[in-house]
Amino acid sequence: MATDRSARVELDAASHWTTRATVGPHEVLHDVLPGIGGQDEAPSPEEALLAAYGSCTAMTVSMYAQRKEWPLEKIAVNLTLTRRTPGNPDRIERTVELYGPLDAEQKKRLIDIAEKCPVHRILSGAPQLITRLEEQIHE
């Protein structure tokens, strides 16, 4: 089942690299690190990507455990992005911490389920990226 999602991101000259992303009724800010001109007013786009990936992982695993009525009390997801160096691709390392009286088989199954989170599928599926220019009329 395909579902379209969309966001609009705006950056004006006065905002010093802080963007405003509108996603449905929500507004999210992103910034770049101070060392490259940002004000550190919000997470960087890369940090936001990591947060989205971690949130999706936690939600997916939690929903599954709840459906199975397994005693998952808490989940924590730690993510690290290592940027590309010559000859090496970008790398995201994800570590999942599961809390509660789960047995080894339940833990293994929940880690398998983490691989099925929608953001994981998008990132690992090498999505087709298309950029278009929208011509604006200036009066």
N, C-alpha and C positions, 0 to 999 in steps of 0.2 A: 504494500500500500504506500504510494508516494504521497508525501505531504510537503508542500512548499513552506519554507520559512523565509522571513526577510528581515532586514535591518537597514536603517538609514544612518549614516555617519556623517557629521558635519564638522568642519574645522575652518574657523575664520582667522584672518591675519592677527587679530588681537588676542587670540587664546593661547599663544605661546606653546603650541603643540598639544594642548589638551583637546581631545575630541569629545563630542557628544553623540553617543549612539542611541537611537530610538528603536526599541524592539517592542512591538505592540504598545501597551500603555506604559512601558518602563523606559527610563533613561539611565544610561550607564556611561560613566566617564572613563577615558583612557588617557595616559600621558606617557612620555618617554622619560628616561632617567635624566637626572640633572646634568650629568657629564656630557650629554649630547643635546642639551638645550631645553629639557623639560623642567617642570616645576615640582615633580614628584607628588602631584595632586591626586593621582589615581594609579591603578595598576597599568603596566605597559601592555600593549596588545599581546605580547608573548606570555606575560603573566596571566592575562585574562583567558588565553587559550588553555593554559595549564589548569586554571581554576575551573573552567567549563568541563574539561576532561575529568578532573577529579570529582566534581559534583555529579556528573553523569555516571561515573563508576559507582560512587557511593549510593546514589538513588537506585540504580539497576540492581545492585547486590542486595540492598535493603528490601526492595520490593519482592525479590525472589525469596529471601529468607522469611519475610512476613507471610507470603503465600504458602510456604511450606510449614509455617508455624515453628520455625527453628529459633532457638534462643540467642539471636544476634542482638546484643545490647548496644553496640556502637561500632562504627566503621570509621577509620581514618585513612586517607589516601594522600601519600606524599609524592610529589612530582618534581622532577628536575629536567630542565631543557639544556642540552649541550649543543651549542651552535656548531655549524659546519666548519670544518677545517679542510684544507686541500686534501682530496682523496677520501674524505670521510663525510658521510651524510649527517644531517641534524639527527639528534637522538633524544627521545623522551623516555626517561626511566620512571616507572610507576611502582611504588611499594604500597601494598594494601595491608592494613592492620585490622584484624577482626577481633572484637571483644565479646565475651560471653562464653558460656559452657558448651561450645560446639565441639563435636568430635572431628577426627582427622578427615573423614570422608565428607562431612558437611563443609569443612574449610576448603577442601580441594574443589568441591562442586561450586562453591561461591567464587573461587578464583577463576574457574572456567566461565562462570556467568559474567564476571568482570570483562572478559574478552568480547562479550556480546553487547556492551553498552553502545548506544547509537553514535556517540562521539568517537569511540574507539574504531567502530566500523568505518566512519567517514575518514578518519586519519589514516587508517591502514589500507583503505581502498583506493588510494591515489585518485582523489576526486578530479574530475575535469574542471579546470578553472578557466573561465571566459571573462574577458574584460571588454566593455564597450564604452565608447564616448557618447555621452548624451549632449547634444548641441543645445546651448542656452541662447535665448534671444535677449539681448541687452538693449534697452531703450533709453 
